[in-house]
Amino acid sequence: MKYLIVGLGNIGSEYDGTRHNIGFTVLDAFAKASNTIFQDKRYGFVAETSVRGRKLILLKPSTYMNLSGNAVRYWMQQEKIPLENILIIVDDLALPVGALRLKGQGSDGGHNGLKHIAATLGTTSYARLRFGIGSDFGKGHQVNFVLGAFNADEQKVIEQQLENTNEIIKSFCFAGLARTMNQFNKKGNGKTEKEQ
């Protein structure tokens, strides 16, 4: 059984560690914990690992955020992975820094990466792990905010949450979406956000 785990972000050193690239950060942490490395392949950087007999394809698209759907569709088809075995990891302005929310479907919330994935796949019914980046910016400064780096205090929260995102990814693959949502979408200790 195969799974496609996609972390959204933009390639290039100028985007490393930015809020908008939290999807890349999550996958980098997962790959490191899994002792696997990314290779430059078509439409993205790809790594492979396994969890309890399930094969995981980790994908960091190289298409830039606005064309993320091209990479997702290609690797779905290349690896013959069904829609229900796909998890997209994405930054979310609507959640506090470090808050995590796993959902099975939903709108793009104004996120261009999710918007292109939905348009390319023809559906919004795909699992996504929303990683809160906060919204501490003035009117007209959203772009600078999302393309900026976390401050020192925020970075500590992010580092703490990477262990939780690793567990969520593994649980999604071997326990399924519903059970993982029930387990991790809990309100408590500021780490996860209650499902609305």
N, CA and C of each residue as an Amber inpcrd file, in Angstrom:
protein
   588
   0.8330000  -1.1820000   0.0000000   0.0000000   0.0000000   0.0000000
   0.8840000   1.2540000   0.0000000   0.5700000   2.2010000  -0.8970000
   1.3940000   3.3920000  -1.0490000   0.6510000   4.6580000  -0.6210000
   1.4280000   5.6010000  -0.1290000   0.9020000   6.8990000   0.2800000
   1.7760000   8.0050000  -0.2900000   1.1220000   9.0970000  -0.6740000
   1.8460000  10.2680000  -1.1560000   1.6890000  11.3770000  -0.1200000
   2.8030000  11.7650000   0.4800000   2.7990000  12.8090000   1.5010000
   3.4690000  14.0390000   0.8850000   2.7090000  15.1090000   0.7340000
   3.1860000  16.2930000   0.0090000   3.3090000  17.4770000   0.9620000
   4.4890000  18.0550000   1.0260000   4.6910000  19.2810000   1.7890000
   4.7800000  20.4460000   0.8220000   3.9070000  21.4320000   0.9810000
   3.8950000  22.5510000   0.0470000   4.9290000  23.6110000   0.4360000
   5.4960000  24.2500000  -0.5980000   6.4880000  25.2900000  -0.3740000
   7.0240000  25.7800000  -1.6990000   7.9840000  26.6760000  -1.6220000
   8.6570000  27.2040000  -2.8040000  10.1270000  26.8190000  -2.7640000
  10.6750000  26.4330000  -3.9020000  12.0920000  26.0900000  -3.9530000
  12.9340000  27.3620000  -4.0060000  14.1780000  27.2310000  -3.6090000
  15.0900000  28.3680000  -3.6200000  15.4960000  28.7620000  -2.2150000
  16.7700000  29.1240000  -2.0600000  17.3050000  29.4270000  -0.7330000
  16.6030000  30.6120000  -0.0830000  16.0790000  31.5230000  -0.8970000
  15.4130000  32.6960000  -0.3260000  14.1170000  32.3370000   0.3910000
  13.5930000  31.1250000   0.1380000  12.3550000  30.6930000   0.7780000
  12.5870000  29.7300000   1.9480000  13.8180000  29.2960000   2.1360000
  14.1110000  28.3320000   3.1980000  13.7030000  28.8920000   4.5590000
  12.9690000  28.0880000   5.3110000  12.6050000  28.4720000   6.6660000
  11.5180000  29.5120000   6.7810000  10.8970000  29.8940000   5.6660000
   9.8230000  30.8830000   5.7330000   8.5130000  30.2150000   6.1690000
   7.5740000  31.0530000   6.5880000   6.2790000  30.5320000   7.0460000
   5.5740000  29.7510000   5.9300000   5.6580000  30.2680000   4.7210000
   4.9660000  29.6450000   3.5830000   5.5520000  28.2660000   3.2570000
   6.7660000  27.9950000   3.7240000   7.4430000  26.7380000   3.4220000
   7.3610000  25.7250000   4.5600000   6.4000000  25.8830000   5.4490000
   6.3200000  24.9690000   6.5860000   6.0930000  23.5240000   6.1200000
   5.4580000  23.3520000   4.9680000   5.2660000  22.0010000   4.4240000
   6.5950000  21.3260000   4.1280000   7.5340000  22.0820000   3.5500000
   8.8810000  21.5550000   3.3070000   9.5660000  21.2190000   4.6340000
   9.4210000  22.1210000   5.6140000  10.0560000  21.9290000   6.9190000
   9.5690000  20.6430000   7.5830000   8.2710000  20.4070000   7.5070000
   7.6840000  19.1920000   8.0970000   8.2420000  17.9420000   7.4170000
   8.2970000  17.9520000   6.0850000   8.7950000  16.7680000   5.3750000
  10.2920000  16.5620000   5.5940000  11.0410000  17.6530000   5.6910000
  12.4740000  17.5220000   5.9870000  12.6750000  16.8300000   7.3380000
  11.8790000  17.2160000   8.3210000  11.9750000  16.6080000   9.6520000
  11.5700000  15.1390000   9.6100000  10.5320000  14.8330000   8.8350000
  10.0710000  13.4490000   8.7340000  11.1220000  12.5830000   8.0440000
  11.7080000  13.1150000   6.9720000  12.7360000  12.3700000   6.2410000
  13.9500000  12.1260000   7.1310000  14.3420000  13.1340000   7.8940000
  15.4920000  12.9970000   8.7860000  15.2330000  11.9200000   9.8330000
  14.0300000  11.9400000  10.4120000  13.6750000  10.9420000  11.4260000
  13.5770000   9.5410000  10.8230000  13.3210000   9.4810000   9.5080000
  13.1770000   8.1960000   8.8180000  14.4710000   7.7400000   8.1500000
  15.5440000   8.5240000   8.3320000  16.8490000   8.1990000   7.7340000
  16.7700000   8.0310000   6.2200000  16.0520000   8.9540000   5.5860000
  15.9800000   8.9460000   4.1320000  16.3160000  10.3430000   3.6260000
  16.7120000  10.4250000   2.3660000  17.0860000  11.7230000   1.8020000
  16.3080000  11.9770000   0.5170000  16.1510000  13.2570000   0.1970000
  15.4190000  13.6450000  -1.0070000  16.3350000  13.6210000  -2.2250000
  15.7380000  13.2330000  -3.3430000  16.4400000  13.2680000  -4.6170000
  15.6660000  14.1720000  -5.5710000  16.4020000  14.8760000  -6.4110000
  15.7960000  15.7930000  -7.3730000  15.2210000  14.9820000  -8.5300000
  13.9050000  14.9410000  -8.6100000  13.2320000  14.1750000  -9.6560000
  12.2300000  15.0780000 -10.3820000  11.4600000  14.4810000 -11.2580000
  10.5210000  15.2730000 -12.0520000   9.4740000  15.9370000 -11.1570000
   9.2880000  17.2090000 -11.3410000   8.2980000  18.0150000 -10.6190000
   8.5540000  18.1450000  -9.1180000   9.6850000  17.6230000  -8.6230000
   9.8930000  17.8060000  -7.1950000  11.0480000  17.0140000  -6.6270000
  11.2630000  17.2300000  -5.3400000  12.2620000  16.4800000  -4.5850000
  11.5270000  15.3530000  -3.8700000  11.9880000  14.1390000  -4.0720000
  11.2540000  12.9500000  -3.6460000  12.1190000  12.0690000  -2.7590000
  11.5270000  11.5620000  -1.6990000  12.1760000  10.5880000  -0.8270000
  11.1870000   9.4550000  -0.5670000  11.7100000   8.2820000  -0.2780000
  10.8520000   7.1310000   0.0010000  11.2300000   6.5260000   1.3350000
  10.2040000   6.0900000   2.0530000  10.4210000   5.3870000   3.3160000
   9.2280000   4.4640000   3.5270000   9.2090000   3.7630000   4.6350000
   8.0770000   2.8800000   4.9060000   7.6900000   2.9650000   6.3760000
   6.4140000   2.7450000   6.6280000   5.8700000   2.7240000   7.9820000
   5.0130000   1.4800000   8.1150000   5.4690000   0.5440000   8.9280000
   4.7120000  -0.6970000   9.1760000   4.2580000  -1.3550000   7.8780000
   5.1640000  -1.4620000   6.9290000   4.8720000  -2.1520000   5.6820000
   4.2050000  -1.3070000   4.6200000   3.9150000  -0.0690000   4.9420000
   3.3100000   0.8270000   3.9600000   4.3930000   1.7250000   3.3690000
   4.3710000   1.8870000   2.0650000   5.3730000   2.7000000   1.3800000
   4.9200000   4.1570000   1.3320000   5.8090000   5.0490000   1.7600000
   5.5110000   6.4760000   1.7400000   6.4000000   7.1760000   0.7230000
   5.7660000   7.9100000  -0.1840000   6.4720000   8.7720000  -1.1220000
   6.3660000  10.1930000  -0.5810000   7.4980000  10.7700000  -0.2080000
   7.5170000  12.1430000   0.3010000   7.8460000  13.0760000  -0.8570000
   7.0360000  14.1100000  -1.0360000   7.1890000  14.9990000  -2.1870000
   7.2300000  16.4550000  -1.7670000   8.3080000  17.1390000  -2.1780000
   8.3870000  18.5960000  -2.0580000   8.3700000  19.1360000  -3.4890000
   7.2220000  19.6330000  -3.9480000   7.1210000  20.0710000  -5.3470000
   8.1370000  21.1520000  -5.7020000   8.6820000  21.0600000  -6.9150000
   9.6180000  22.0690000  -7.4140000   8.9380000  22.9930000  -8.4070000
   7.6140000  22.9620000  -8.4190000   6.8220000  23.7300000  -9.3920000
   6.5120000  25.1370000  -8.9150000   6.9270000  25.4630000  -7.7000000
   6.4850000  26.6590000  -6.9870000   5.0280000  26.4730000  -6.5680000
   4.6710000  27.2130000  -5.5240000   3.3910000  27.0040000  -4.8550000
   2.1940000  27.0280000  -5.8010000   2.1650000  28.0120000  -6.7010000
   0.9750000  28.2280000  -7.5300000   0.7020000  27.1190000  -8.5350000
   1.6690000  26.2130000  -8.7460000   1.4720000  25.1100000  -9.6880000
   1.6600000  23.7500000  -9.0010000   1.4020000  23.7130000  -7.7040000
   1.6120000  22.4910000  -6.9200000   0.8410000  21.2930000  -7.4540000
  -0.3230000  21.5460000  -8.0270000  -1.1550000  20.4520000  -8.5180000
  -0.4820000  19.6150000  -9.5840000   0.3830000  20.2290000 -10.3850000
   1.0720000  19.4770000 -11.4400000   1.9400000  18.3760000 -10.8500000
   2.6510000  18.6960000  -9.7730000   3.5140000  17.7080000  -9.1230000
   2.6870000  16.6230000  -8.4520000   1.6210000  17.0310000  -7.7770000
   0.7680000  16.0600000  -7.0770000   0.1640000  15.0760000  -8.0680000
  -0.3970000  15.5950000  -9.1600000  -1.0270000  14.7260000 -10.1660000
  -0.0130000  13.7730000 -10.7960000   1.1710000  14.2930000 -11.1200000
   2.1770000  13.4500000 -11.7580000   2.5700000  12.2830000 -10.8540000
   2.8640000  12.5540000  -9.5850000   3.3250000  11.4790000  -8.6960000
   2.1990000  10.5490000  -8.2650000   0.9750000  11.0500000  -8.2380000
  -0.1800000  10.1600000  -8.0350000  -0.2450000   9.1300000  -9.1560000
  -0.1220000   9.6210000 -10.3810000  -0.2250000   8.7350000 -11.5400000
   1.0020000   7.8430000 -11.6610000   2.1750000   8.3990000 -11.4410000
   3.4230000   7.6570000 -11.5560000   3.4630000   6.4750000 -10.5880000
   3.0110000   6.7020000  -9.3630000   3.0680000   5.6720000  -8.3270000
   1.7400000   4.9440000  -8.1270000   0.7280000   5.3480000  -8.9290000
  -0.6080000   4.7230000  -8.8530000  -1.1660000   4.7960000  -7.4220000
  -1.1840000   6.0060000  -6.9000000  -1.6480000   6.2190000  -5.5310000
  -3.0560000   6.8080000  -5.5620000  -4.0220000   6.1980000  -4.8820000
  -5.3950000   6.7010000  -4.8910000  -5.5240000   7.9840000  -4.0750000
  -6.5510000   8.7540000  -4.3740000  -6.7740000  10.0470000  -3.7310000
  -6.8260000   9.9370000  -2.2070000  -7.4480000   8.8630000  -1.7170000
  -7.6040000   8.7290000  -0.2600000  -6.2790000   8.4560000   0.4590000
  -5.2290000   8.1740000  -0.3010000  -3.9090000   7.9190000   0.2960000
  -2.9610000   9.0990000   0.1200000  -3.5340000  10.2690000  -0.0850000
  -2.7320000  11.4800000  -0.2630000  -2.9350000  12.4120000   0.9310000
  -1.8420000  12.9730000   1.4280000  -1.8990000  13.9580000   2.5030000
  -1.0830000  15.1770000   2.0880000  -1.7230000  16.3360000   2.1110000
  -1.0660000  17.5920000   1.7610000  -0.7870000  18.3750000   3.0540000
   0.4450000  18.8100000   3.2350000   0.8170000  19.5890000   4.4180000
   0.9950000  21.0360000   3.9970000   0.2670000  21.9310000   4.6720000
   0.1610000  23.2990000   4.1850000   0.1680000  24.3020000   5.3340000
   0.7270000  25.4810000   5.0760000   0.6920000  26.5650000   6.0560000
  -0.7100000  27.1620000   6.1050000  -1.0970000  27.6620000   7.2950000
  -2.4470000  28.2080000   7.4530000  -2.4240000  29.4690000   8.3100000
  -2.8340000  30.5860000   7.7110000  -2.8920000  31.8690000   8.4120000
  -4.0050000  31.9100000   9.4520000  -5.0210000  31.0620000   9.2890000
  -6.1900000  31.1190000  10.1720000  -5.9600000  30.4270000  11.5130000
  -4.8350000  29.7430000  11.6530000  -4.5340000  29.0310000  12.8940000
  -3.3560000  29.6850000  13.6000000  -3.3570000  29.6650000  14.9430000
  -2.2200000  30.1970000  15.7020000  -0.9400000  29.4420000  15.3620000
   0.1860000  30.0720000  15.5880000   1.4780000  29.4440000  15.2940000
   1.5900000  28.0970000  16.0070000   1.8450000  27.0540000  15.2220000
   2.0440000  25.7260000  15.7660000   0.7950000  24.8900000  15.9150000
  -0.3920000  25.5000000  15.7760000  -1.6280000  24.7270000  15.8650000
  -1.7370000  23.8050000  14.6600000  -2.2320000  22.5850000  14.9000000
  -2.3560000  21.5880000  13.8360000  -3.8070000  21.1690000  13.6890000
  -4.2400000  21.0470000  12.4440000  -5.5990000  20.5600000  12.2000000
  -5.5970000  19.6690000  10.9690000  -6.0310000  18.4500000  11.1480000
  -6.1260000  17.4830000  10.0560000  -7.5580000  17.4450000   9.5550000
  -7.7310000  17.5720000   8.2500000  -9.0670000  17.5510000   7.6560000
  -9.0880000  16.6450000   6.4390000 -10.2560000  16.1040000   6.1360000
 -10.3920000  15.2030000   5.0010000 -10.7910000  15.8960000   3.7190000
 -11.2270000  17.1480000   3.8410000 -11.6260000  17.9260000   2.6750000
 -11.8220000  19.3680000   3.1160000 -12.1800000  20.2230000   2.1920000
 -12.4390000  21.6030000   2.5520000 -12.0310000  22.5700000   1.4610000
 -12.2780000  23.8500000   1.7100000 -11.9360000  24.8830000   0.7400000
 -10.4360000  25.1420000   0.7680000  -9.9790000  25.9340000  -0.1930000
  -8.5520000  26.2560000  -0.2260000  -8.1890000  27.3660000   0.7530000
  -9.2120000  28.0440000   1.3100000  -8.9580000  29.0910000   2.2910000
  -8.1010000  30.2210000   1.7510000  -8.1180000  30.4060000   0.4230000
  -7.3110000  31.4520000  -0.1800000  -5.8660000  31.0620000  -0.4300000
  -5.5460000  29.7870000  -0.1720000  -4.1670000  29.3160000  -0.3590000
  -3.9720000  28.8740000  -1.8100000  -3.0180000  29.5030000  -2.5010000
  -2.8430000  29.2330000  -3.9350000  -2.3970000  27.8080000  -4.2360000
  -1.6250000  27.2090000  -3.3320000  -1.2100000  25.8250000  -3.5350000
  -2.3920000  24.8770000  -3.5190000  -3.2420000  25.0120000  -2.4910000
  -4.4330000  24.1670000  -2.3980000  -5.3880000  24.4410000  -3.5530000
  -5.4660000  25.6920000  -3.9550000  -6.3580000  26.0730000  -5.0530000
  -5.9510000  25.3570000  -6.3410000  -4.6480000  25.3130000  -6.6200000
  -4.1880000  24.6700000  -7.8490000  -4.3350000  23.1500000  -7.7700000
  -4.1040000  22.5810000  -6.5900000  -4.2850000  21.1380000  -6.4210000
  -5.7400000  20.7600000  -6.6810000  -6.6770000  21.5230000  -6.1090000
  -8.1020000  21.2380000  -6.3080000  -8.4860000  21.3700000  -7.7740000
  -7.9650000  22.4080000  -8.4410000  -8.2870000  22.6200000  -9.8570000
  -7.7150000  21.5050000 -10.7190000  -6.5170000  21.0500000 -10.3790000
  -5.8480000  20.0210000 -11.1740000  -6.4770000  18.6460000 -10.9660000
  -6.8100000  18.3360000  -9.7200000  -7.3920000  17.0190000  -9.4170000
  -8.9020000  16.9990000  -9.6210000  -9.5110000  18.1710000  -9.6910000
 -10.9530000  18.2450000  -9.8910000 -11.7580000  17.9400000  -8.6500000
 -11.1480000  18.0900000  -7.4760000 -11.8480000  17.8110000  -6.2260000
 -11.1500000  18.5030000  -5.0650000 -11.9160000  18.7820000  -4.0170000
 -11.3360000  19.2930000  -2.7640000 -11.3460000  18.2060000  -1.6870000
 -11.7090000  16.9900000  -2.0960000 -11.8100000  15.8780000  -1.1430000
 -10.4900000  15.1250000  -1.0260000  -9.5040000  15.8060000  -0.4890000
  -8.2150000  15.1790000  -0.2090000  -7.7760000  15.6330000   1.1720000
  -7.0630000  14.7620000   1.8680000  -6.6520000  15.0730000   3.2360000
  -5.5970000  16.1540000   3.2410000  -5.7060000  17.0550000   4.2260000
  -4.6810000  18.0800000   4.3770000  -4.4090000  18.3110000   5.8570000
  -3.1410000  18.4760000   6.1620000  -2.7160000  18.8140000   7.5140000
  -2.3640000  20.2910000   7.5030000  -3.1660000  21.0780000   8.1730000
  -2.9810000  22.5210000   8.2190000  -2.0980000  22.8770000   9.4160000
  -1.0330000  23.5770000   9.1490000  -0.0550000  23.9440000  10.1770000
  -0.1370000  25.4550000  10.3780000  -0.5580000  25.8740000  11.5590000
  -0.7580000  27.2860000  11.8280000   0.5230000  28.0990000  11.7990000
   0.4640000  29.2430000  11.0960000   1.6190000  30.1540000  11.0560000
   1.2640000  31.5160000  11.6550000   0.0190000  31.6450000  12.1820000
  -0.3920000  32.9040000  12.7690000  -0.7570000  33.9420000  11.7200000
  -1.1630000  35.1080000  12.2030000  -1.5850000  36.1750000  11.2770000
  -1.2310000  37.5480000  11.8460000  -0.0500000  37.6410000  12.3960000
   0.3830000  38.8750000  13.0500000   1.0000000  39.8510000  12.0430000
   0.1290000  40.3850000  11.1870000   0.6090000  41.3420000  10.1800000
  -0.4500000  42.4050000   9.9430000  -0.0010000  43.5820000   9.5250000
  -0.9070000  44.6770000   9.2440000  -1.5290000  44.5540000   7.8670000
  -2.5340000  45.3550000   7.6300000  -3.2390000  45.3370000   6.3540000
  -2.2590000  45.5840000   5.2060000  -2.3490000  44.7160000   4.1950000
  -1.4920000  44.8670000   3.0260000  -0.1210000  44.2300000   3.1540000
   0.1400000  43.5830000   4.2940000   1.4670000  43.0090000   4.5140000
   1.4620000  41.4760000   4.5700000   0.3980000  40.8630000   4.0510000
   0.2900000  39.4010000   4.1160000   1.4110000  38.6980000   3.3640000
   1.7370000  39.1900000   2.1780000   2.7730000  38.5300000   1.3680000
   4.1160000  38.5480000   2.0880000   4.4840000  39.7130000   2.6080000
   5.7470000  39.8070000   3.3440000   5.7520000  38.9120000   4.5690000
   4.5880000  38.7870000   5.1980000   4.4840000  37.9540000   6.4040000
   4.7040000  36.4840000   6.0770000   3.9800000  35.9630000   5.0900000
   4.0790000  34.5300000   4.7940000   5.4410000  34.1660000   4.2060000
   6.0770000  35.1370000   3.5470000   7.3980000  34.8750000   2.9770000
   8.5240000  35.2550000   3.9400000   8.1500000  35.6050000   5.1660000
   9.1300000  35.9300000   6.1900000   9.4310000  34.7220000   7.0590000
  10.4370000  34.8720000   7.9000000  10.8560000  33.7800000   8.7840000
  10.1510000  33.8800000  10.1370000  10.0410000  32.7510000  10.8110000
   9.5090000  32.7410000  12.1710000  10.4990000  33.4320000  13.1040000
   9.9760000  34.1100000  14.1290000  10.8810000  34.6760000  15.1190000
  11.3600000  33.5760000  16.0660000  12.2510000  33.9250000  16.9810000
  12.8890000  32.9090000  17.8370000  11.8710000  32.1480000  18.6780000
  10.9010000  32.8480000  19.2500000   9.8920000  32.1850000  20.0780000
   9.0140000  31.2650000  19.2340000   8.6310000  31.7330000  18.0510000
   7.8160000  30.9120000  17.1560000   8.5880000  29.6800000  16.7090000
   9.8710000  29.8480000  16.4600000  10.6960000  28.7380000  16.0000000
  10.7400000  27.6210000  17.0340000  10.7460000  27.9760000  18.3030000
  10.7300000  26.9670000  19.3710000   9.4440000  26.1570000  19.3140000
   8.3260000  26.8410000  19.0710000   7.0310000  26.1560000  18.9590000
   7.0380000  25.2190000  17.7580000   7.5750000  25.7040000  16.6470000
   7.6400000  24.8910000  15.4310000   8.4510000  23.6240000  15.6860000
   9.6120000  23.7750000  16.2950000  10.4780000  22.6240000  16.5720000
   9.7570000  21.5900000  17.4350000   9.0120000  22.0670000  18.4290000
   8.2690000  21.1500000  19.2940000   7.1940000  20.3990000  18.5160000
   6.5830000  21.0880000  17.5540000   5.4790000  20.4840000  16.8220000
   5.9160000  19.4950000  15.7480000   7.1600000  19.5520000  15.3220000
   7.6100000  18.6480000  14.2660000   7.5290000  17.1880000  14.6910000
   7.7070000  16.9210000  15.9690000   7.5480000  15.5460000  16.4480000
   6.0950000  15.1040000  16.3210000   5.1710000  16.0310000  16.6060000
   3.7510000  15.7130000  16.4600000   3.3700000  15.5040000  14.9950000
   3.9080000  16.3210000  14.1040000   3.5740000  16.1340000  12.6880000
   4.1020000  14.7930000  12.1890000   5.2550000  14.3730000  12.6810000
   5.7730000  13.0490000  12.3090000   4.7940000  11.9610000  12.7080000
   4.2440000  12.0770000  13.9180000   3.3000000  11.0690000  14.4100000
   1.9940000  11.1050000  13.6320000   1.5490000  12.2970000  13.2590000
   0.3100000  12.4220000  12.4830000   0.4650000  11.7650000  11.1190000
   1.5960000  12.0080000  10.4710000   1.8370000  11.4020000   9.1530000
   1.8280000   9.8790000   9.2570000   2.5310000   9.3520000  10.2390000
   2.5760000   7.8950000  10.3970000   1.1990000   7.3310000  10.7080000
   0.4600000   8.0140000  11.5870000  -0.8740000   7.5470000  11.9520000
  -1.8230000   7.5850000  10.7640000  -1.7210000   8.6240000   9.9440000
  -2.5580000   8.7240000   8.7460000  -2.3690000   7.4990000   7.8650000
  -1.1300000   7.0280000   7.7750000  -0.8200000   5.9110000   6.8870000
  -1.2300000   4.5560000   7.4600000  -1.0660000   4.3430000   8.7550000
  -1.3970000   3.0090000   9.2520000  -2.7040000   2.9290000  10.0390000
  -3.2460000   4.0830000  10.4900000  -4.5150000   4.0510000  11.2210000
  -5.6630000   4.6620000  10.4230000  -5.3340000   5.4370000   9.4010000
  -6.3680000   6.0430000   8.5770000  -6.7190000   7.4600000   9.0090000
  -7.4250000   8.1540000   8.1390000  -7.7540000   9.5640000   8.3630000
  -8.6520000   9.7580000   9.5750000  -9.7560000   9.0140000   9.6540000
 -10.7400000   9.2380000  10.7150000 -10.1350000   9.0340000  12.1040000
  -9.4370000   7.9370000  12.2890000  -8.8410000   7.6650000  13.5960000
  -7.7660000   8.6860000  13.9410000  -7.0130000   9.1080000  12.9410000
  -5.9630000  10.0950000  13.1810000  -6.5560000  11.4470000  13.5410000
  -7.6320000  11.8310000  12.8720000  -8.3180000  13.0760000  13.2180000
  -8.8270000  13.0220000  14.6510000  -9.4360000  11.9110000  15.0240000
  -9.9690000  11.7680000  16.3790000  -8.8710000  11.8560000  17.4250000
  -7.7090000  11.3210000  17.0980000  -6.6230000  11.2970000  18.0590000
  -5.9160000  12.6430000  18.1840000  -5.7010000  13.3110000  17.0600000
  -4.8440000  14.4900000  17.0730000  -5.5760000  15.8250000  17.0240000
  -6.8190000  15.8370000  16.5380000  -7.5570000  17.1060000  16.4960000
  -8.2100000  17.3800000  17.8400000  -7.3960000  17.4670000  18.8570000
  -7.8880000  17.7270000  20.2060000  -7.4200000  19.0940000  20.6490000
  -8.2190000  19.6920000  21.5060000  -7.8170000  20.9820000  22.0520000
  -7.0320000  20.7140000  23.3330000  -5.8730000  21.3250000  23.4370000
  -5.0900000  21.1140000  24.6490000  -3.6660000  21.5580000  24.4690000
  -3.0820000  22.0640000  25.4890000  -1.6890000  22.5200000  25.6210000
  -1.2000000  23.3770000  24.4600000  -2.1480000  23.9650000  23.7320000
  -1.7660000  24.8900000  22.6670000  -1.1650000  24.2290000  21.4490000
  -1.1160000  22.9000000  21.4340000  -0.4120000  22.2230000  20.3460000
  -1.3240000  21.8360000  19.1910000  -2.5630000  21.5170000  19.4990000
  -3.4650000  21.1480000  18.4220000  -4.7340000  21.9670000  18.5330000
  -5.4670000  21.9920000  17.4750000  -6.6530000  22.8390000  17.4090000
  -7.8850000  21.9580000  17.2570000  -8.9160000  22.2290000  18.0190000
 -10.1320000  21.4190000  17.9690000 -10.8060000  21.5600000  16.6060000
 -11.2130000  20.4480000  16.0610000 -11.8920000  20.4420000  14.7640000
 -13.2200000  21.1740000  14.8820000 -13.4570000  22.0620000  13.9620000
 -14.7110000  22.8350000  13.9770000 -15.7790000  22.0820000  13.2160000
